[in-house]
Amino acid sequence: MIPIEKVKLLLIKHQDIEKELSSGKLDANNFKDKSKEYSELNEIVPYAKKYLNFEKEKKDLDNIVNDKAADKEMILLAKKELAELISNKDINENKIKIFLLPKDEDDKKNAIVEIRAGTGGLEATLFCSDLFKMYEKVCAKKKWKVEIINISKSDAGGFKEIIFNVLGNDIYSYLKYESGVHRVQRVPETETQGRVHTSAATVAVLPEVEDIDIKIKDSDLRIDVFRAGGPGGQSVNTTDSAVRITHLPSGVVVSQQDEKSQHKNKAKALKILRARVYEAEKRKKDKERSQDRKSQIGSGDRSERIRTYNFPQGRVTDHRINLTLHKLEEFLSGEIHEEMNESLRLKEQNLKLMELN
């Protein structure tokens, strides 16, 4: 049962924001934030009203059903409405519970995605490239902007590593479910015997953070500059434009050499470093809160194997929810990625609801 007072507060908050929006006293930024909050509350208000009116409606219908002087047709209709009212109570309660679940403060943030080739040699780098193309298509479909931060190419034309920024609305809430080890089973182009090989790539999705989200002291950073070149460098520079930044307290190290400007490389490296340090701190806090984080499907250990892409059988399987889709090509083209994401989101919600009960 959800406390009645808690549900009433949702309606009061909805009314208060409605008055604020119509007052004309909010500046542009506050108006935008309040409008979004009002829109979110709008979705839950109908369920909240039905939940609050349940006892009164049930009492009225019970009176009709138990009224011996009432018309038979009226009693039958009341019984039907009563059964419907009772069955809808659980639906309304569940909707409100999901709305009241603690929100991930990072869900609305942009994301930094890092894809790295794992076991499998050159074939793993090609798979790394395939994953990037898949995310590119998903982002295009959702009208999200993709900005490449760093690329390290392999001799086969794939990526040893690619880091990119995704910008738009509620990015992290969607992409966080992609963190982990992605495994591919297929016959490589170089395989003459037609044998299926298994390769892997690691995906890390980090919320993009600003200085206000995490404070990093200049004294905690060691910044080294060097000449770009070799694997990962776009060209061999004649100036020390490449940058390596070490966060001394955590040991996080980020190198950046894609840009010819040392200033630009430093800015990109700091963006990645902030995200990695923030994520490490967040994981530490989560671990301290609970040793058993079963509800955290969206932020699991990135060393965990989360998904297998099997080309011979044309299927993709997510091991966290035991869901298999026999539409591999469509999945890689971003067409049915939403279906998998929605299943992961629902599973996480259900696990969190179980923790509340």
C-alpha positions in Angstrom: 0.0 0.0 0.0 1.2 3.5 -0.8 0.5 6.1 2.0 -2.5 8.3 1.0 -0.6 11.4 2.1 2.2 10.6 -0.3 -0.2 10.4 -3.2 -2.0 13.6 -2.2 1.3 15.4 -2.2 1.7 14.6 -5.9 -1.6 16.3 -6.7 -0.7 19.3 -4.6 2.7 19.6 -6.3 1.0 19.4 -9.7 -1.4 22.2 -8.8 1.5 24.4 -7.3 3.6 24.0 -10.5 0.5 24.8 -12.6 0.1 28.1 -10.7 3.8 28.9 -11.0 3.7 28.4 -14.8 0.7 30.6 -15.3 2.1 33.3 -13.0 4.5 34.7 -15.6 7.1 35.2 -12.9 9.5 32.4 -13.9 12.6 33.1 -15.9 13.3 31.1 -19.1 15.5 28.4 -17.4 13.1 27.9 -14.5 10.1 27.9 -16.8 11.8 25.1 -18.9 12.5 23.0 -15.8 9.1 23.5 -14.3 7.4 22.7 -17.6 9.2 19.4 -17.8 8.4 18.5 -14.2 4.7 19.5 -14.8 4.6 17.3 -17.9 6.0 14.3 -15.9 3.4 14.8 -13.2 0.7 15.1 -15.8 1.3 11.5 -16.7 0.7 10.2 -13.2 -2.1 12.5 -12.0 -5.0 10.5 -13.5 -3.7 7.3 -11.8 -3.2 9.2 -8.5 -6.8 10.6 -8.6 -8.2 7.1 -9.3 -6.1 5.7 -6.4 -7.4 8.3 -4.0 -11.0 7.9 -5.1 -10.9 4.1 -4.8 -12.4 3.7 -1.3 -15.3 6.2 -2.0 -16.1 4.6 -5.3 -16.0 1.1 -3.9 -18.3 2.1 -1.0 -20.8 3.6 -3.4 -20.8 0.5 -5.6 -21.0 -1.8 -2.6 -24.1 0.1 -1.4 -25.8 -0.5 -4.8 -24.9 -4.2 -4.9 -26.2 -4.7 -1.4 -29.4 -2.6 -1.9 -32.2 -5.2 -2.0 -34.6 -2.6 -3.4 -32.3 -1.7 -6.4 -33.1 -2.7 -9.9 -31.5 -6.1 -11.0 -29.8 -4.5 -14.0 -28.4 -1.7 -11.9 -27.0 -4.3 -9.5 -25.4 -6.3 -12.3 -23.9 -3.1 -13.7 -22.6 -2.1 -10.3 -21.0 -5.6 -9.8 -19.2 -5.3 -13.2 -17.9 -1.8 -12.3 -16.8 -3.0 -8.9 -14.8 -5.9 -10.4 -13.2 -3.5 -12.8 -12.4 -1.0 -10.1 -10.7 -3.6 -7.9 -8.7 -5.0 -10.8 -7.5 -1.5 -11.8 -6.5 -0.6 -8.3 -3.3 -2.7 -8.6 -2.5 -1.1 -12.0 -2.9 2.4 -10.6 -0.8 1.5 -7.5 2.0 0.0 -9.6 2.1 3.1 -11.9 2.4 5.4 -8.9 5.1 3.2 -7.3 7.2 3.3 -10.5 6.8 7.1 -10.6 7.9 7.3 -6.9 11.0 5.1 -7.4 14.2 7.0 -6.7 15.4 8.6 -9.9 19.0 8.2 -11.1 20.4 11.7 -10.9 22.4 11.0 -14.0 19.6 9.9 -16.3 19.1 13.3 -17.8 22.7 13.8 -18.6 24.6 13.4 -21.9 26.9 10.3 -22.2 30.4 9.5 -23.0 30.6 6.1 -24.6 33.9 4.1 -24.8 34.1 1.0 -27.0 37.3 -1.1 -26.8 38.2 -4.3 -28.7 38.7 -7.3 -26.4 39.6 -10.9 -27.1 39.7 -11.9 -30.8 42.4 -9.9 -32.4 41.5 -8.0 -35.6 38.1 -9.6 -35.7 37.4 -7.9 -32.3 38.3 -4.5 -33.8 35.9 -5.1 -36.6 33.2 -5.9 -34.1 34.1 -2.8 -32.2 33.4 -0.8 -35.4 30.1 -2.7 -35.9 28.9 -1.7 -32.4 29.8 1.9 -33.0 27.8 1.9 -36.3 24.8 0.4 -34.4 24.9 3.2 -31.8 25.3 5.8 -34.5 22.1 4.5 -36.1 20.3 4.4 -32.8 21.4 8.0 -32.1 20.3 9.2 -35.6 16.9 7.6 -35.1 16.5 9.4 -31.8 17.9 12.7 -33.3 20.8 12.6 -30.8 24.1 14.3 -31.8 27.3 12.2 -31.9 30.7 13.8 -31.4 33.9 11.7 -31.8 36.4 12.3 -29.1 39.1 9.7 -29.9 39.6 6.9 -32.4 42.4 4.3 -32.6 42.1 2.2 -35.8 43.4 -1.3 -36.5 45.1 -2.7 -39.6 41.8 -4.5 -40.6 39.9 -1.1 -40.7 38.1 -1.7 -37.4 38.6 0.2 -34.1 40.9 -0.8 -31.3 39.1 1.9 -29.4 36.6 4.6 -30.1 35.3 7.2 -27.6 32.4 9.5 -28.4 30.0 12.0 -26.8 26.3 11.6 -27.3 24.2 14.8 -26.8 20.5 15.3 -26.5 17.7 14.6 -24.1 17.8 11.8 -21.4 20.8 10.1 -23.1 22.3 8.3 -20.1 18.9 6.8 -19.0 18.8 4.9 -22.3 22.5 4.1 -23.1 23.5 3.0 -19.5 22.1 -0.4 -20.2 24.9 -0.9 -22.9 27.8 -1.1 -20.3 29.5 -4.4 -20.2 31.1 -7.1 -22.4 29.5 -7.6 -25.8 30.4 -11.0 -27.5 30.1 -11.8 -31.2 30.0 -15.3 -32.7 30.6 -15.4 -36.5 32.9 -16.6 -39.3 35.6 -13.9 -39.8 36.5 -12.8 -43.4 40.0 -14.2 -42.9 38.7 -17.7 -41.9 39.2 -20.2 -44.8 37.7 -23.2 -43.0 34.3 -21.6 -42.3 34.8 -21.9 -38.5 32.8 -19.7 -36.2 35.0 -17.5 -34.0 34.1 -15.8 -30.7 35.3 -12.2 -30.2 34.4 -9.5 -27.7 34.3 -5.8 -27.2 33.8 -3.8 -24.0 31.4 -0.9 -23.8 31.6 1.7 -21.0 28.8 4.3 -20.8 29.7 7.2 -18.5 27.4 10.2 -17.7 29.0 13.4 -19.0 29.7 15.6 -15.9 30.6 19.2 -15.3 32.7 20.9 -12.6 29.5 21.3 -10.5 29.0 17.5 -10.4 32.4 16.7 -9.2 35.2 18.9 -7.8 38.7 18.0 -9.1 41.5 20.0 -7.7 44.3 21.2 -10.0 46.8 19.9 -7.3 45.3 16.4 -7.8 46.3 16.4 -11.5 49.6 15.6 -13.2 49.6 16.8 -16.8 52.3 15.6 -19.2 52.6 16.7 -22.8 54.3 14.7 -25.5 54.6 14.4 -29.3 51.7 12.6 -30.9 52.3 9.8 -33.3 52.3 6.0 -33.8 49.1 3.9 -33.4 46.2 6.1 -32.5 47.8 9.4 -33.6 46.4 10.8 -36.8 49.9 12.1 -37.7 53.3 12.6 -36.3 53.4 16.1 -35.0 56.4 18.3 -34.8 55.1 19.9 -31.6 54.2 18.5 -28.2 50.4 18.6 -28.7 49.5 15.2 -27.1 48.3 15.3 -23.5 48.3 12.8 -20.7 46.4 13.6 -17.5 46.7 11.6 -14.3 44.3 12.0 -11.4 46.6 11.2 -8.5 44.1 10.2 -5.8 42.3 7.6 -8.0 45.0 6.7 -10.4 42.8 7.4 -13.4 44.9 8.2 -16.5 43.6 9.7 -19.8 45.7 10.3 -22.9 44.5 12.4 -25.8 46.3 13.1 -29.1 43.7 13.3 -31.9 43.8 17.1 -32.1 46.7 19.1 -33.4 46.1 21.7 -30.6 47.4 20.9 -27.1 44.6 23.0 -25.7 41.9 21.0 -27.5 43.5 17.7 -26.5 43.6 18.9 -22.8 39.9 19.8 -22.9 38.9 16.5 -24.3 41.1 14.6 -21.9 39.6 16.5 -18.9 36.1 15.7 -20.1 36.8 12.0 -20.1 38.7 12.1 -16.9 35.9 13.9 -15.1 33.4 11.2 -16.3 35.7 8.3 -15.2 36.4 9.8 -11.7 32.7 10.6 -11.2 31.7 7.0 -12.2 34.4 5.5 -9.9 33.0 7.6 -7.0 29.5 6.7 -7.8 30.3 3.0 -7.9 32.1 3.3 -4.5 29.0 4.9 -2.9 26.6 2.3 -4.4 28.8 -0.4 -3.0 28.8 1.2 0.5 25.0 1.5 0.4 24.4 -2.1 -0.3 26.5 -5.2 -1.0 23.6 -6.7 -3.0 22.7 -4.3 -5.9 20.4 -6.7 -7.7 18.3 -3.8 -9.1 21.2 -2.1 -10.9 20.8 -3.6 -14.3 21.7 -0.3 -15.9 25.1 0.1 -14.1 26.6 -3.3 -13.8 30.2 -4.4 -13.8 31.6 -3.6 -17.2 33.6 -6.9 -17.0 30.2 -8.8 -17.0 29.2 -10.4 -20.3 25.9 -8.8 -21.1 25.0 -9.7 -24.7 25.9 -12.2 -27.5 25.5 -11.5 -31.2 25.3 -14.8 -33.0 25.5 -14.4 -36.8 25.1 -18.0 -37.9 21.7 -18.2 -36.1 20.8 -14.5 -36.7 20.1 -13.9 -33.0 21.0 -11.4 -30.3 20.7 -12.5 -26.6 20.8 -10.3 -23.6 22.0 -12.5 -20.7 20.8 -10.2 -17.9 17.1 -10.7 -18.8 17.4 -13.9 -20.8 15.9 -12.2 -23.8 16.7 -13.5 -27.4 15.6 -11.6 -30.5 15.9 -13.5 -33.8 16.4 -10.3 -35.7 20.2 -9.7 -35.6 20.5 -7.5 -38.7 17.6 -5.3 -37.7 19.1 -5.0 -34.2 22.5 -3.9 -35.6 20.8 -1.4 -37.8 19.2 0.2 -34.8 15.7 -0.7 -35.8 14.6 -2.9 -32.8 17.1 -1.7 -30.3 14.3 0.1 -28.4 12.6 -3.3 -27.8 15.6 -4.6 -25.9 16.1 -1.4 -24.0 12.5 -1.3 -22.9 12.7 -4.9 -21.6 15.8 -4.0 -19.6 14.2 -0.9 -18.2 11.1 -2.9 -17.1 13.2 -5.6 -15.5 15.1 -3.0 -13.5 11.8 -1.3 -12.4 10.4 -4.6 -11.3 13.5 -5.4 -9.3 13.4 -2.0 -7.6 9.6 -2.5 -6.8 10.4 -5.9 -5.2 13.0 -4.1 -3.0 10.3 -1.6 -1.9 7.8 -4.3 -1.0 
